């Protein structure tokens, strides 16, 4: 095998074959590289794209980065069906098989310990979003049923009414966020009962994620495969418990949030 070695994940040896049509980064099917108790899942990639200098340039190219991330994830998803992989950071590259085996040997103890912890487990992601009713479905600054004109200048009664409405709106908004946060806290506590470990991620910025509403909860749960059905059912039962909130479930994934890898 010529070219550089792109490493997707480290696993225990597994006998179930990956799909014959599966391809990874650079359109190359992944292969298993065994070393002791471990297997690295690798692919061949061209030096002109993955040597240090061109790779640094490519990582600034969002289109290239997105395509590479999707190809990487396709391999991880296929592995998750047949085993419990420990996914490595995107674009983990070595010169040759010997470099990969050296990495496996140097980190063997850590890899074995982490794989033991992840065996038979998957990651589920749960997000909760809240959107104020007065902005839902309307562009910012547009009118609507709740829109009210500013009071006429010099009208004392209108000015007091306006200030009173503003205070009430602020109070209602605060109460909505408090209800949303209480709901998210209850949901997280319930879901944690089905999980062996959890990670609370920073709320997503809607301008970057493209998701509507304010992200109240962004959490990952390490769940035994045998308990995943009950976990999903619990999420489904709670989706409509609080009006104005949206609950999103993703997974099952390889346990990125619990791998200890810098992903």
C-alpha positions in Angstrom: 0.0 0.0 0.0 1.6 3.3 -1.1 0.8 6.8 0.0 0.1 8.1 3.5 -2.0 6.3 6.1 -5.2 8.0 7.2 -6.4 6.5 10.5 -10.1 6.6 11.3 -10.4 4.7 14.5 -8.9 2.2 16.8 -10.9 -1.0 17.7 -10.8 -4.4 19.1 -10.4 -7.1 16.4 -13.9 -7.6 14.8 -14.9 -10.4 12.5 -18.0 -8.9 10.8 -16.9 -7.4 7.4 -17.6 -3.8 6.6 -19.9 -3.2 3.5 -18.1 -4.0 0.3 -19.1 -0.7 -1.3 -17.8 1.4 1.6 -15.3 4.1 0.7 -13.6 6.6 2.9 -11.4 9.7 2.5 -10.0 10.0 -1.1 -12.5 7.4 -2.2 -10.4 4.5 -0.9 -12.0 1.6 1.0 -10.8 1.3 4.6 -8.6 -1.6 5.7 -7.8 -3.2 9.1 -4.2 -2.9 10.4 -3.7 -5.3 13.3 -1.2 -4.8 16.1 -1.4 -7.0 19.2 -4.9 -6.6 20.8 -5.8 -3.6 18.7 -6.9 -2.9 15.1 -6.4 0.5 13.4 -8.9 1.2 10.6 -6.9 3.0 7.9 -7.0 4.2 4.4 -4.5 5.3 1.8 -4.4 9.0 1.0 -2.3 11.0 -1.5 0.7 13.0 -0.2 -0.2 15.9 -2.4 -3.3 16.4 -0.3 -2.3 15.1 3.2 1.3 15.9 3.6 1.8 18.6 6.3 1.8 21.7 4.1 -1.0 20.9 1.7 -3.1 19.5 4.6 -2.7 22.8 6.5 -4.0 24.7 3.4 -6.9 22.3 2.8 -8.0 22.7 6.4 -8.8 26.3 5.5 -11.0 25.2 2.6 -14.5 24.7 4.0 -15.7 22.7 1.0 -12.8 20.3 1.1 -13.0 20.0 4.9 -16.8 19.2 4.7 -16.3 16.5 2.1 -13.4 15.0 4.1 -15.4 15.1 7.3 -18.4 13.3 5.6 -16.2 10.6 4.2 -14.5 10.1 7.6 -17.9 9.9 9.3 -19.2 7.4 6.8 -16.4 5.0 7.9 -17.1 5.6 11.6 -20.8 5.0 11.1 -20.1 1.7 9.4 -17.7 0.7 12.2 -20.3 1.6 14.8 -22.7 -1.0 13.3 -20.2 -3.9 13.8 -18.1 -2.8 16.8 -17.5 -0.1 19.4 -14.8 2.1 17.7 -12.7 4.7 19.4 -12.7 7.4 16.7 -9.6 9.5 16.1 -9.3 13.1 15.3 -10.2 14.1 11.7 -7.1 13.9 9.4 -4.9 11.8 11.6 -2.2 10.8 9.2 1.0 8.7 9.3 3.7 8.1 6.8 3.3 4.3 6.6 2.0 1.2 8.4 5.0 1.3 10.7 4.1 4.7 11.9 0.6 3.5 12.7 1.8 0.5 14.6 4.2 2.6 16.6 1.3 4.8 17.6 -0.7 1.8 18.6 2.1 0.5 20.7 2.9 3.8 22.4 -0.8 4.3 23.3 -1.8 0.7 23.8 -2.6 1.0 27.5 -4.8 4.1 27.0 -6.6 2.6 24.0 -7.3 -0.7 25.7 -8.7 1.0 28.8 -10.9 3.3 26.7 -12.2 0.5 24.5 -13.1 -1.5 27.6 -15.2 1.4 28.8 -16.9 2.0 25.4 -17.6 -1.7 24.6 -21.3 -2.2 23.8 -22.1 1.4 24.2 -23.1 4.2 21.9 -23.5 8.0 22.1 -26.8 9.8 21.8 -27.1 13.6 21.5 -30.1 15.6 22.8 -30.7 19.3 22.2 -33.5 21.5 23.5 -34.4 24.7 21.8 -36.7 27.5 22.9 -38.0 30.4 20.8 -40.0 33.4 22.2 -43.6 33.4 20.8 -43.3 37.0 19.8 -40.5 36.3 17.4 -41.5 32.8 16.2 -42.4 32.7 12.5 -41.7 36.5 12.0 -38.6 38.2 10.7 -37.0 40.4 13.3 -38.5 43.8 13.4 -41.7 42.8 11.5 -45.2 43.5 12.8 -47.7 41.0 14.1 -50.5 40.4 16.5 -48.4 41.4 19.5 -46.8 44.4 17.9 -47.9 47.7 19.4 -47.2 51.2 18.2 -45.0 53.4 20.4 -47.0 55.9 22.5 -47.5 59.4 21.1 -45.0 61.9 22.4 -46.2 63.9 25.3 -49.0 61.5 26.3 -48.5 60.6 30.0 -51.1 57.9 30.2 -49.9 56.3 27.0 -46.3 56.4 28.3 -47.2 54.7 31.5 -49.2 52.0 29.6 -46.2 51.5 27.3 -43.8 51.1 30.2 -46.2 48.7 31.9 -46.5 46.5 28.8 -42.7 46.5 28.4 -42.3 45.3 32.1 -44.9 42.6 31.6 -43.2 41.5 28.4 -39.9 41.2 30.1 -41.4 39.3 33.0 -43.2 36.9 30.6 -39.9 36.4 28.7 -38.0 35.6 31.9 -40.6 33.2 33.0 -40.5 31.4 29.6 -36.8 31.0 29.8 -37.0 29.8 33.4 -39.6 27.2 32.4 -37.4 26.1 29.5 -34.4 25.7 31.7 -36.4 23.8 34.3 -37.7 21.5 31.6 -34.1 20.9 30.2 -32.8 20.2 33.7 -35.6 17.6 34.4 -35.0 16.0 31.0 -31.3 15.8 31.5 -31.8 14.2 34.9 -34.2 11.6 33.5 -32.0 10.8 30.6 -28.9 10.5 32.8 -30.6 7.6 34.6 -30.3 5.6 31.4 -26.7 6.7 30.7 -23.4 5.5 32.1 -21.8 8.9 31.5 -22.9 12.3 30.2 -21.2 15.4 28.7 -22.7 18.9 28.8 -21.5 20.8 25.7 -21.7 24.5 25.3 -25.0 25.8 23.8 -24.8 26.1 20.1 -24.7 29.5 18.4 -27.8 29.7 16.2 -26.0 32.0 13.7 -23.4 29.2 13.2 -25.5 26.1 13.5 -28.5 27.5 11.4 -30.9 26.0 14.0 -33.8 28.3 15.0 -34.4 29.3 18.6 -32.2 29.5 21.6 -30.2 26.3 22.5 -31.0 25.5 26.2 -29.6 22.0 26.4 -26.8 20.4 24.3 -25.8 17.1 25.9 -24.3 13.8 25.0 -25.1 10.5 26.7 -23.1 7.2 26.8 -25.8 4.5 26.7 -25.5 0.7 26.5 -26.9 -0.6 23.2 -29.3 -2.7 25.2 -30.7 0.4 26.9 -31.0 2.6 23.8 -34.6 1.7 22.9 -35.8 2.9 26.4 -33.6 6.0 26.1 -35.2 6.9 22.7 -38.7 6.2 24.0 -38.2 8.5 26.9 -37.1 11.4 24.6 -40.1 10.7 22.4 -42.5 10.9 25.3 -41.2 14.2 26.5 -41.0 16.0 23.2 -44.4 17.7 23.6 -44.4 18.2 27.4 -43.6 21.9 27.2 -45.2 24.2 24.5 -42.7 26.4 22.7 -39.8 23.9 23.1 -38.2 21.7 20.5 -36.3 18.5 21.5 -33.9 17.0 19.0 -32.4 13.5 19.3 -29.3 12.4 17.2 -27.5 9.1 17.1 -26.6 6.5 17.8 -23.0 7.6 17.2 -19.6 6.3 18.0 -18.7 7.7 21.4 -16.8 10.8 20.3 -17.6 12.7 23.5 -16.3 9.9 25.7 -13.3 8.8 23.7 -10.7 11.0 25.4 -9.6 11.9 21.8 -9.3 15.5 20.7 -12.0 15.4 18.1 
